[in-house]
Amino acid sequence: FPAPKPRTERLTAEQAIVMRAAAHQNGKPSIALAQAIAFDYMLRQKDVIGEWVDHDEPGPSSDIIVDGLKWVRGFRWEELEADLIWRHVTSKRNKMLELPLRDAPMVMEELRRLYVLPQDDAAIERDHFPATGPVIVAEYTGLPYSAHEFRRHWRKLARGAGIPDAVRNMDTRAGAISEAVEAGVNPTLIQQAATHSKLATTAANIYAAGDVC
C-alpha cells in the first residue's frame, strides 16, 4: 500500500494560546493544561494524556483500572521531583526526558490558574502540587481521557476558537518544533527535546503524521 503523505499542518503558539483560553471559557482547564504541556515540551498526545489499554496487555502496570482497561504512559505527578523537573519516559522510544518546569511558560501559566503559587518562580516548591496521580483528568469523570474523548473535546473547542479543521491536536508537536527552528534555537537542542534520532529530521523541519501521533 502507498504510504500516506506527510502532514504539513502545524499548530502555532498563537493557536495554542487561543485554544487554552477556549478550554477555560468552556470549563475544561484539563485540556488547557494538556495543550500547554504538549506545546512547551514538544510531546505527543499519548505522552501527555496517556492511553487506556487492555488490562492484560504486556507493558507498564497501572494503579488506574476501569472495566478491564488500565491507564498507562501519561504524565503523572510522581514524575515531578523535588528539583521541579519532570522525568518522563516517552511512549514511542522509551527515552527518559528531563523537563524543567520553570522553563515551560505555558505550563507555568496554567498551573498558576489551578494552584495557589508564588509569583516568584524561584519560590515555587514541589509541595505546591499534588503528590500522586494523573496530571490530566477529565472534569466530568475524574479519570484520564480516552484518546477518542480528548480529540472530540479538543476539536469542539478548536472550532469555537476559530482554528481550522485541517489543524489537529496531533499537530501541536510539529508546531512547537517549527517555532523553535524559526526562532533560531540550536538544532541539536531541539533534536534532544523532540527525541529525534537524526538531526536531519529536525533541521529539515519535516514531520510525518505517523511520528506525531
N, C-alpha and C positions, 0 to 999 in steps of 0.2 A: 504494500500500500504506500502511496506517496506520503511523505512527511508533511504535516501541516505547515503553513507559512508562519515564520516567526511573528509574534505580535510587535507592533510598533507603538501602541498606545502607552502613555505614561501618566501617572497621577502626579501633578505638580505639588509643590509645597503650598501654594495658594489654595489649591483644591483640597488639600488635606486639612488646612485651617478652616475652610468653609464647611467641610464635612464634619469636623469636630463640633463646630457651632451648631449645625443642624441636629446632631445627635443630642446635644444638651437641650435644645429647644423642644425636642420630642421625648425627653425623659429617658434617654439611653446613654448615660455617661460611660457605660462599659464600652460602647462602640467608639466613643471619642478617645478613650484611653487606649483601646486596641489600635486605632488608627495612628495615634501618636507613637506607640511602641514600634509599630511596623515601619513607620517612616524614619524616625530618628535612628533606628538600629538596622535598617535595611533588611528586615526579616520577612520570611514567608508567612502567610496566614497561619499555616499549621503550627509554626513555632510560637505564635502569639496566643492563639485561642486553643491550641491542641486539637485532638480528634477523638471521636468515640469509635472504638473497635470492639470486636467480639472478645468477651472475657477470656476465652481460651486461646486467643492469638498469642503466639510467641512474642517476646519483647519485654518492654518495661512493665512492671507491675503497677497497680494503682490503688489508692485508698478511696476512689470515687467509682462506684459500680452501681449501675441502674439498669434493671430489666435485661440482665445478661450482657451488658456492654460496660466497658471500662474506659475511663478518660485518661489519655496519656499525652505526653510531649509538649504541652502548653506551658506558658510562663507560670511559675509558682512563686509565692512569697518566700519560700525557703531558699530560693536561688539568690535572693538579695542578701548579701552578707554584711557584716559589721562595717566594712570599709565602703559600703554603698556601691558595690559593684555587683551587677547581675552576672552570675555564672551559669550559663545555659548551654546545654548540649543540643546542637541542631538536629532536626529530624532527618535531613537528607543525607548528610555525610558524617553524622555523629561527631562533629567538631565542637570542642569546648570554646565558647565565646566568653570574653570578659568585657562587659558593657557598663562603663561608668554611668551612674545615674545622673550625676551633676553635668555630664556632657550632653544630655538629651533635653533640649529646651522645651520641646512639645510635651514630652513625658512629665517634666517638672511642672509645667503649667496645669496639666490635667491632675496630677497628684495634689497640687495646691488647692484645686477645686474640691477634691474628695476628702482631704485630711487637713487638719489644722497644723500647718507647717510654718516655721520661722521664715521671714522674708530673706534672711541671710542664708544662702546655700550652705555656708560653712557650719551653720548651727543645726542643720538637719541631721538627725541621727537615725539609726536603724529602728529604734523602738517607736518611732513615729508611725510605723506601718504595721500591718498585720504580720503575725509570726509565720503562719502557715496557710496553705490552701491555694486554689487557682486565683490568679490575678484578675482574669476576665471571666465574669459570670453574668448571665442574663438576668435583668432586673425582675422578670416575670416568673422565673423558676428558681433562682438562687444557685443554678448549676451552670457549668460551662456550656457554651453554644455548640450545637452541631454545625458542621460546615454549611449545610444547606440553610439552616435558620440564620446564621450570621450573614451569609450572602444575601438572603432575602431582605433582611432588615437594612443591610448596607445599601442595597440598590434602591429601596424605597426612600431612604434618607438622601441618597445621592441625587435622585431625580428631583426631590424637593429643593435641593441646594443648587440645581442647575448644572450638575455635572453630566456630560454626555453619556448616553448608554454605552457607547463604544469603550469607555473607560471603566475598568472593573477594579475591584479591590485587589486582585492579583497584580495589578499594575503599580501598586504602591512601591514595591521593591525596586522596580525598574526606574520609577520616577526619582526615588531617593538617590540611586546610584547616578543617574543622569545629572541631577542638580549638583552633586558633589564633583563630578567631572567638569561641568561647566563653570563651577566656582573655582577651579584650579587646584583642588585638593590633590596631593601626591597620589598618583595612581596605585602605588604599592600599598598605601594606607587604605584606599578604597577596596582594593583586592582583598586585603585582610579582613576588613569589616564585612564585605559581601561573601566571604568564604569561597571566592573563585579559586579554582585550582590553577588557572592560567591567567597571567597578567594581560595577555592579548584580549581575552574576553572583556575585561574591564576597560582597557584602553580603547578598544573599538566601540565600546558602548552599545554592544549588540546583545539583546537579551531574548532568548526563546521562551515562549509561553510555558513550555514544559519545565523550565527551571524556576519560574516564579510561582508556580502553583504550591 
